[in-house]
Amino acid sequence: MAAPVLYLSSQQKNILDAGFRETFGTAPQRYFSAPGRTEIGGNHTDHQRGRVLAAAVNLDTLAAVRLNGTGTIRILSEGYPMAVVELSELEPRKEEVNTTPALIRGVAARFSQLGCRVEGFDAYCLSTVLPGSGLSSSAAYEVLIGTIINHLFFDGRVSQAEVAQIGQYAENVFFGKPCGLMDQTASAVGNLVSINFFDKDNPIITPVDFDFSACGHALCIIDTRASHADLTDEYAAIPLEMKKVCAHFGKEVLSQIDEADFYAAIPALRLECGDRAVMRCIHFYQDNARVPRQVAALREGNFEEFLRLISESGRSSWMYLQNVVPAGYKEHQDVAVSLALCEHYLQGRGAFRVHGGGFAGTVQAFVPFDLLDAFRSGMDAALGQGACHVLSIRPQGGVEAFPEE
């Protein structure tokens, strides 16, 4: 079933129109949106072609767009410098690694490789997906650019799942980050979905029909207020260490290696790859197996079992994956403090876990409604006002948006 049409409020349209006119001197022609995402099951399983449970959320990146009749893409995101990309140059550039133009260039390059004649356009963007929020602002941005190009120049012939793959390509090859595909897929496709990435070219995306608003719990994302600066190596070390283990078996990813074979090889793996790599792989096998159990619990209406599995995943990420405290950090352990606060304010109820990449960013909590006010005020008092966000799941993925009539 297709997701409902996404409408812009008059306030959103007015803000976008004013920003576009101030930036480019004219009015936009069309509007687009891509949501942030929340990872609900499967922490760092996607880059090993495992399983995840993820959802689009009601925070998004919006764009007002107009064709400009040139060979140049110009995009201004509120609060950031103008990003300018010449379409005559669609190769990766060293000086653009870790920059916004790299993402734009990468998405445009992949569409061009697929036979799309990409032309110039102007865009003015607003986002409620805060950078570093753990809701994947970069994936929302990639999906937004891909959705714009797909609709403007390719008649929408690329599926939203393929738009996600294009975003991953841009982030891996042009931006320089070895990310998996979960963030882009959840943003591009929308709603609550289970994704099996074993076949990298044809991930199996399965909608999961569950009404979180009827479960007596709020979905909260807590901004730990930690900085992502200088943590790229910490994130990259997780797939790199897993890759070392895979090399022992002559395989590319862990999902290609039988779990029994992995455990039998642990004595050799500890010597070859180190104990942390082994522990991280143990997490992969455990969390990958948890995802179908989470889906089954939701479909059976067994929310208590679902919460138990969320808590299990959180313990596994902290103990085995070790993506809560960056190596050597003593003075700043923001994610760890946030998890401890969750445990305190939940009083043995609900569930909580590190969310997304870890090390910085956010923590996820399922909070009983009767505890929500105290939980939210407690987290905000400790971490700063506005640290705790109460979210809902959005049915639309990356889409063209239309002004309310």
N, C-alpha and C positions, 0 to 999 in steps of 0.2 A: 504494500500500500504506500502510495506517495505521501510524503510529509505535507502538512498544510502549507499554504502560501505564507511567506513571511512579509509582514507589512511594517513599514516605517511609521512611527508616530509623527505627528506634525512637528513636534519639537525636534526630533532627530533629523527630519528632512530640513528644517530651517537652519539648524546648526551646520549640517553638511553643506547646504547650498551657500551659506554665508562664508564658510571656510574656503570652499572651492572658488567662489567669485573673488574673494580677497587674494587668493593665491594665483589664479589663472586668468582673472578678468572677464570671465563669462560664466554661463550657467552649465551645470552638468546635464548629461543626457540620461544616464542610468545609474542604478544603485546596486551594490552587492554586499553580502555579509558572509562571514565564516566564524563559527563559534570556537571558544576554548573547549578544552576537554578535561575530563577527570578519569584517571585510571582507577578502576574499582577492583580488578583482580589481575594478577600477573605483573609483578614488579621486576623490570629488566628481563623479561622473557621474550619480548618481541624481536630483539636483535639476534636471538638464537633460534629464530623461526619457531617460536613456541606459541602458546595461547595467551590471550588477554581478554578481560572484560572491561569495557570502557564506555563512556557516554559523553555526548556533547552537552554543554551546559549553557545556561542563559546569560553568559557574558560573551561578547563577540567583538570582532573587528569589522567596522563598516567602511564602505568606500563610495564616494560620489565620483562618477567616471564620465569622461568625454573623449571621443576620438580627436586627435590633434593634427592628423594629416601629414605627419612627419615619420621619420624612422627612429624616433626617440620616445622612450617611456619616462615620464616624470611623475613621481609619487611623493607627496608631502604627507607625512603622518604627524598629527598634532604633537608638538613638543620636540620634534626631531628635524634635522636638516633635510632639505630636498634630496631625494635619491634620483639620480639620472642615469639611464642606461641606454647606450646606443645599440640599436639592433643589428648594426653592421658588424658588431664584435660580440660573438656569442661563444667565446671560449673562456674557460676558467682563468681568473687573474689572481696572481699571488697577492697583490696589494689589496684585494677585496675580501680575503679570507676573514671570516667572522664579522662581515658587514651586511647591511640590508641590500645594497646593490648586488651582492653575490647571489642572494636568494632570488631577486627579480631576474637577473641574467640567467640563472640556472633554470628557472621555470620556463622562461621564454626560449632558451636553447632546446630544452626537451620537447616542447611543442613544435618547434621548427624541425627537429629530427623526425617527428611523427607526420610531417607533411603540412603543418599548419603555417599559413603565411601571416606571421605576427606583424602587426603594424603599431605605430605610435599611439599612445593615449596618455591622458593626464588623469590623475586620481588624487583625491583628498581623503585621508583616512582618519577615523576616530576609533579608539579601542577602549573597551572596559576590561580586556584581558591584560592585566598589568604584567609588564616584563618581569621575569623571575618569579611569577606567582605560582609556578608549578601547574598552571592550567594550559601551558604551552602556547604562549603568544607567538612564537616563531612558526609553529605548525599552522595556527589560524592565519597568519600572514601569508604563508606559502599557499595554503588552500584558497585564500582570497584571491591572490594573483592568478593562480591556475583557473579558478572559476571565472574570473573576468576574461582572461584570454580565451577560454573555452567557449564562452557565450558570445564574445565580440567577433571572434575570427574563425571559429571552428564549428559553428552551428550546434554546440553542445554535444558533439559526437563522442567525446571522451567521457566515460562514466566517472562518477565521483570517486569510486575506488581507484581508478587510474589517475585521477587528479592527485590523490594522496601519494601514489607512487612517484608522480612527477615532483611533488614537494620534497619527498625523501631524497630523490636524485639531486635536487638543487642543494639540499642541506649537506649531503655526503660529498658531492663532487665539487661544488662551487664554494659553499660556506665553510667546508672543512670540518664538519662535525659528524662522527660515525654513529648517527642515531638509527634507531629501528624505525618501524613503520606504524606503530600504534597511534602516536599523536596525530599524525596526518589523517589516518583512516577514520578515527573517531570524529575529528573535526569535519572531514569531507562528507561522511555518510550520515551523521546525526543519530539521535536517539540513543538507546542502550543496546549495545551490540557485543556479541562474542566473536572474536576473530582468531582464526587458526592460520598462522603464517608459514606452515611447513612448506607449502608450494609457494615460493617467493613471488612468482609471476601471477599466481591465481589464489590469493588468500581467500579463505572461506569466511564470509561475513554472515553471521546469523543474528537476526533481531531477537532480543529477549523482551518479552512482553511482561513488564512488571511495573506497578504503580507505586513508586517510592513515597508519594505523598500520603498513601493509605497505610503505611507500615508503622506509624507512630513514632518515627524518627526523622530528624532533619539531617540532610547531607551538608556537612560543614567543611570548609577548607580554611585552614589556619595559616596565615602568612607568618612564617617564623622570623621575618625581618633580617634574614641572613643574606649576605652578599654572595653572588655567584662568581665574583671576580677571582681569578687565579684558580678556579676549580676545574677547568677544562681537562687537565691531566687526570684528576680524580675520576671524572665521568668516563673518560676514554679508557682508563685502566680496567674497568669491569669487562667490557667486551674483549679487550686485548688479552686479559688473563684467561678468560674462557677460551679464547682462540688458541692459546698455548696448549690447553688440555685437548682441544679438538685435534691439534696437529699430531699428538701422540697416537691418535686413532686413524690419522689420514683423512679426517673429515673436516667439513667447513664450519658446521654449527653443532651445538649440543643435541638438538632435536634429532640429529642423524645417528646418535650414539645410544645404544641400548643402556638403560639405567644400570642393569646388572653388570654389564661389561665395565661401566665406569667405576662402580664400587669395587669390582675385582681388581682394577688397576690402580687403586688409591696408593698402595706403597710406592709404586714407580712414579705416579703423578706427583706425590709429595716431593720427591727428589728432583724431578724434572721441572716442575712448575711452581712449587712452593705451596705452603698450606693455605694461604688466603685464596689462591686460585681454586683449590680443591673445595674449600668452604663455599665459595661463590657458586660453584657448579652444583653443590648439594642444594643450595637455595633454588637454583633453576629447576631441578627435577621436582622439588617439593611444591614450589609455587605454580609450576606448569600443570601439575596434577590437580591443584586446588581449583583451578578455573572451571572445569566442567562440573565439579562438585558445587561450586557457588551458583552456577547457572541452574543446576538441578534443584538446589535449595530454593531459589527464587521461584522457579516454575511450580514447585510443590507448595509454595506459600509458607515455607519453613524459615521464617526470618531469623529466628534465634540461631539456627544452624549456619545461616549466612553470616551473621555477626561473629560467630565463633571462628569461622574460616577467615574473616577479615582480621581478627586478632592473631590467628596463627600466622598469617602472611606478614603482619607487622613484626612479630617476634623473629621470623625467619630473616626478614630484611635486616634487622638490627644485628642478630647473632651471626648469621652466615654470609649474607651478601655484604654486610658492613658498609652500608651507604648512609649512615646517620651522622657519624663524626669523621670529618676529613683527617687523614693520617697526620698525627703530630699536633692537632689542635688541642689546646688546653683552656685558653681564656674564652674562646668563642665556641660553644657547642649548642647553637641555637635550636637545631632540630631536636636534639636530645632533651633540652629543657622543655620544648613545646610538647613532646611526647609525655614527659613526666607530668606536665600540667594537665594534659588530657586525662591521664589516669586518675589524677587527684579529683578533678571536677566531675568525671563520669561516675565515680563512686561504685565501680564494679559493674556498671551497666553499659549498654551500647558497645562501641568498638572504635579503635583508632589505629592508625598505621602511618609510616612514612609514605609520602605520595610522590610518584614520578621518579625523577632521577635521583633525588636524595641529596645529602650533604648540605644543601641550602634549600630555598624554596618553601615548600609547604608540607603540612600534615593534614591528613583526612580523618574526619570523625563522623560517626553516625550517633547522633545525640537524641535521647528520648525527649519528646516534646516538653514534658514536665520539668526537665533539667535545662532546657535550652537557654532561658534568660540568664540563669546563674552561670552556666557554662560560658556563654558569650561574654558576659560582663567580666568574669574571671580571666578569660584569655586576653581580652582587650586591656584589662588593668595591668596584666603582667607583661604583655608584648607590645602594647601601644594601641590606641584607639583605631578601630577598623581592621584589626588583625584577623578577626573571625568573620568569614563570609558564609552566609546561608544561601545555598544554590538550589536550582531546580534543573531537571534534565530537559534539554531542548530537542524537539522532534526533527527540526531541520538541520541539515549539514551546511555545506557551502552552497549558497543559492543566490539568485538574483532577488533583490528585495523591491517591493513596490510601495509607493506612498499610499497612506490611507485615503480612501475616497470620502 
